[in-house]
């Protein structure tokens, strides 16, 4: 789950929530990450607690597109754009914690799994290292929501592959558009968003759920929604924005409560989550919404949300493998609590030292 890649942190002004400012820290976005990651964790802990919690990943896609896309546009405007610098920041941000997790899961597999299962894990590790896990799972794993997925400890890395594939293309695309046809940036991004959404809806309509769920060209519209939000003028706060904040909360919370694993997803059903995330990024920094999202507990969990997302699923999956069946609620709760501890340690001992020097 990508966070702002800038190494500079400063306090945002009231009007900066409408456009991503390179080098600016947005506390309310960390708070939004908290709701997204907790929804995913609770869904994996016990589906009945948050039956549509898997939609939290879609919120992360919007946040990631907003921050990364906004940073790229800002650097293009200032003439400081550098592909090398961009990818070095991505490497420092994503890979240390990512490969720590993969190493831990591989070590577990070497100790616990039989030869056939270890070979399968090895293929998953290879695809994860190359950031093509989503395409690998779309061909081999079956439905993300199937019970068989419980014993795949790296299943959650599909979303990281989607993001990294997107970020292989978007910097160069934006640079070329900015250099040769600056006015075409928004139309091209809107066109790409529409095509991506149509592809997702098409595959869902033809019952090709795996393609719609895992593949970049069906998920790119969610990241592009964040990029386009970053291109919008700065948000002005007025009496009507209170309703927009309420609509944003409804957009993210109702799917958590009302969707289930049998809901056709993504496609049209992802629209509330995407729209809700966009509204809260743009307007959620004020009023009662801002007090919730900027609360120290919200921002604290938001800061470790990437590591928490990485650790929680492998621990739950490894507990299933060791038990030979779905573990008891107590064991799953212990696994989730342990994932919080590992996330905190990973953030302070791995993420921060490498990311910030």
Secondary structure, 3 states (H helix, E strand, C coil): CCCCCCCCCCECCCCHHHCCCCCCECHHHHHHHHHHHHHHHHHHHCCCCCCCHHHHHHHHHHHHHHHHHHHHHHHHHHCCCCHHHHHHHHHHHHHHHHHHHHHHHHHHHHHHCCHHHHHHHHHHHHHHHCCCHHHHHHHHCCCCCCHHHHHCCCHHHHHHHHHHHHHHHHHHHHHHHHHHCCCHHHHHHHHHHHHHHHHHHHHHHCCCHHHHHHCHHHHHHHHHHHHHHHHCCCCCCCCCHHHHHHHHHHHHHHHHHHCCCCCCCCCHHHHHHHHHHHHHHHHCCCHHHHHHHCCHHHHHHHHCHHHHHHHHHHHHHHHHHHHCCCCCHHHHHHHHHHHHHHHHHHHHHHHHHHHHC
